[in-house]
Structures are given as C-alpha cells and as structure tokens.
Amino acid sequence: MATTIITKQHDTKIRFRDTPTIDGVPLTSGDLAGCTLSFLMKGDAKALKQPATINPDATFSYDPVATDVDTVGKYQQEWEVIFPNTKILTFPNNGYNIVKIIADLG
C-alpha cells in the first residue's frame, strides 16, 4: 500500500520502512531469500537508487544519507527487489510512495 512520508531537509535520523505485499498479502522472509533490494526515489530535482535492507521479518528499510534529503521537493519512491533468478519486482506494486522533503529553518 502506498504511503506518504514527510521529513525536513537535512534530517538523516529517520528510517524509511515498508512491508511488501502482493494483493494485500505480506511477503515472507522465505519469499525474499537471496534477493537484493534497492531504495529508489525520483522527483524533478533529483533521482537516486541506493542499496537497502531486507530485514529478518521481511520488511524493507533504508537509512538516508545527507545527500538523499538535501533538496526540498516532492518525490515518488519505490523499492526494487531483484530475485536470485534475476526477475525484478517493485513495491508498492499499485503505485508509488510519496516523500515530501520540506525546508528546515536552519
């Protein structure tokens, strides 16, 4: 399910998280065994693709670095899973998460 995340520019003590589902059914750690994961975010000002973590509970997480959150804007975000057989599946698969980076006052 797509979500909206709002964070302030330069805030790196946040963690992007997601629970991947197909037709509302969460994937299991067995479904994701041997897979690699990327965090993708794209907007008018920038695009990025970074390695992310598949957690033991089959959730996804990514801790941003300073350059990921340095530009104010609205971004589409998704997770890209590459399976051991090289097949690719993105989550959420019914749209995109939205990330809004708002200006800080400092």
Number of C-alpha atoms within 10 A of each C-alpha: 16 14 12 12 13 11 16 17 21 20 15 16 9 12 10 13 15 20 18 20 15 12 9 8 9 13 15 15 15 10 11 19 13 12 17 17 22 21 23 18 21 17 17 9 10 11 13 13 15 16 15 21 16 22 13 12 11 19 18 21 20 19 17 18 14 13 11 19 19 16 18 17 17 18 21 17 25 21 27 21 21 17 16 12 8 10 9 13 13 18 22 20 15 11 14 19 19 19 21 19 21 17 14 11 6 5
